[in-house]
Amino acid sequence: MEFPVVSLMSVPGSIRPATWNAANWRSVAACSNMDTELFFPVGESSQVHEQIRLAKSVCAACPVREFCLEFAIRTIQNDGIWGGATEEERKIIKRSRRAAARRAVQAQLRAEANEVAQQSTEHVSMLDRTG
């Protein structure tokens, strides 16, 4: 089964992708017939860490893992394992995307400023020649 590609390019200052069209991805998720409790561990014990490991192993083999992760990020799911990522891991992804978006905007602004400076230099040079 093929799914549409989800654009992971974020709008500057946002973690939301430009496109999202992955209807019915949940029906083919590896966890679709599993007890959801596995994906929502509570606490900090070694048993919880084992539960996280088991949930992530289900996600690792899931054909729609990326859709699930993107859904969790877009809809701000603060709890549970989604797309193989814990709450903390999703926070890191969000921060990374925001930083990348800021860097992209800054690079674009620098490129535009350099272009304006180049055009200004060429204009002054042309004026000097015609002078």
Secondary structure, DSSP 4 states (H G I P E B T S, - for coil): ---PPPP-PBPTT--SBS----TTGGGGSTTTTS-GGGGS--SSSHHHHHHHHHHHHHHHT-TTHHHHHHHHHHTT--SS-BTTB-HHHHHHHHHHHHHHHHHHHHHHHHHHHHHHHHHHHHHHHHHHHH-
